[in-house]
């Protein structure tokens, strides 16, 4: 196997010429299915419901299989982009209020880069409180935090998934971290827990 053939086989390059349906199915299972947990995780955080996330991921995987011959590059960001778009479509139909203020092209205010407050607060709050604060974030900010902090994707991969410039990813991430910190502080104040920054 040449270096190019290896890259295409492992990075989701073009389908080999004259690929049979069985070979295409095997290649899809090998390249895409290992990323189902990440797909479900993203869908779960965007829809905020286990059952809805399962439905969205099922639809997204069917879409991914249908358009598998269009895969270029790595399979994980490609699948997550399909999941993200499926989630946004589902939310638009079923819960349009969740998308209020979600504008992919809107310019975000420039924020200073700082150590993520989610890392600071995760040590001080239990998981339930952190999950509650994450779930309360607007979808566009929740999305970038999940992709960066839980799925460990690069800014470039997130930009590809969200179909926005890297600068927008960076500003959304900074704003999401700030909103998360504010939300956790509010939860702390409401519960009477003392938080030392």
Phi, psi and omega in degrees: 000128179285166178301320180293318178297320178298313180300313180298320181291325185261341181254007176081033180291188183300150179294142176300146179299143177062035178287131178283164177300322179296318178293321179295317179298316180296318180294320177298312180299322182286320186269324189259315186300331176298346183259013180296324179297317178295321179297314179296317181302313179297313181297321180297317180288327181282321181272338181063031181204130182300310183297315179297321179297318178299316179298315181296316180295320178300313178297318181295320180292322175297317177298316180299319179294318180300323184251023184299327180292348177270001181294126174228128181091202184288143183287326185298305179296328179297312179295316181295329175295319178294317178298314179302311180295323176295320178296315181296320177296314180299314180297320180299322180280316189262328181215069183299334179297332178293340181261006179302128180081002179273100179231109183300333186260355182291138177286137179261146175297141181288129181242153176287141177284133181216166176299132184299125179294336179298328178290320179293313185284334181301327179286337187258342182239155177283166185301324181299316180295319179295316178299319179298317180293319177297315181296333181280346179293148172301150187306318184294332179273322177299318181303309183292324178296316181296313182295322182278308189274325181265324180263353175057040178273153178284164176302320181298316179294320179295318179300320179294316181295313184277351180057048178225161177295156180300323178300323178292320177300314182296316181290322177296320180295316178298317179293320179298318179296319179295315179297321178296316179298317179296318180295316179294323177295319179296318177297318179299313180297319181293326181270354180079012178279137180272128178244126178252121180267000000 
